[in-house]
Amino acid sequence: MSGLRAWMVQRVSAVYMLFFIVFLLAHFLVDPPRSYAAWRDWVMSPAIGVSASVFGAALLAHAWVGLRDVILDYVRPAALRLSLLGLLALALATLGVWFIRIVWLGHG
């Protein structure tokens, strides 16, 4: 992914994350959860689960494009660059699995 496609991923993911964060802030200002059970029920609802999953995917895609560009721009040795990109991909994949485990299975 490079050029216009990477730029679009950055912009679209940033806009979605902004809207989702504004939605969360507005929801918690208007109708804050009264207990942990109410908060957990709200978070575990399908609509919020899907929205949070899209947020997680947008966050990971945004991080991948941004950090990938930094590595490609500033790391010159090809072997080190490839190693860092592999570690970054592994770290982001691990965070993605952890995020899914939290949102969909309710485990920390």
VEXLUMNU-375824 format. One record per residue (C-alpha): x, y, z; residue in three letters. Coordinates in steps of 0.2 Angstrom, whole numbers, plus 2048, in hexadecimal, padded with zeros to 3 digits. Example, Ala and Ser with C-alpha at 12.3 -4.5 7.8 and 13.67 -1.06 7.14 Angstrom:
BEGIN
83E7EA827ALA
8447FB824SER
END
This chain:
BEGIN
800800800MET
8088107FBSER
8048217F4GLY
7F18267F3LEU
7EB8167FBARG
7F681880AALA
7F182A80BTRP
7DE82680AMET
7E0818818VAL
7E8825823GLN
7DA832820ARG
7CB827820VAL
7D181E830SER
7D582E839ALA
7C3835835VAL
7BB82583BTYR
7C582584BMET
7C183784ELEU
7AE83484CPHE
7AE825857PHE
7B782E865ILE
7AB83D863VAL
79D830864PHE
7A4828874LEU
7A783887CLEU
79583E878ALA
78E82E87EHIS
79782E88EPHE
792840891LEU
78083E88EVAL
77D82C895ASP
78C82689FPRO
78B8148A5PRO
7858138B7ARG
78E8038BBSER
79B7F78B4TYR
78D7EB8AEALA
7857F98A5ALA
7957FE89DTRP
79A7EC898ARG
7887E9891ASP
78A7F9886TRP
79B7F4880VAL
7967E287CMET
7877E8872SER
7897E3860PRO
7897F4859ALA
7967FB864ILE
7A07EB862GLY
7A07ED84FVAL
7A4800850SER
7B27FD85DALA
7B97EF851SER
7B97FB842VAL
7C180884EPHE
7CF7FB852GLY
7D17F6840ALA
7D380983BALA
7DF80C84ALEU
7EA7FD844LEU
7E9802832ALA
7ED814836HIS
7FC80E841ALA
802802834TRP
803810826VAL
80A81D831GLY
818812839LEU
81B809828ARG
81F81A820ASP
82A81F82EVAL
83480F82DILE
83581081ALEU
83B82281AASP
848821828TYR
84E80F829VAL
85B80C81BARG
8627FB81DPRO
8567EF814ALA
8587E1820ALA
8547EC82FLEU
8467F4826ARG
83E7E3822LEU
8417DD834SER
8397ED83BLEU
82A7EB82FLEU
8287D9835GLY
8287DE847LEU
81C7EC844LEU
8107E083BALA
8117D3849LEU
80F7E0856ALA
7FF7E884ELEU
7F87D684AALA
7FA7D285DTHR
7F27E2862LEU
7E47DE856GLY
7E17CD85DVAL
7E17D486FTRP
7D57E186APHE
7C97D4862ILE
7CB7CA872ARG
7C67D987DILE
7B77DF872VAL
7AF7CF86DTRP
7B47C387ALEU
7B47CF889GLY
7C57C988FHIS
7D37D5893GLY
END
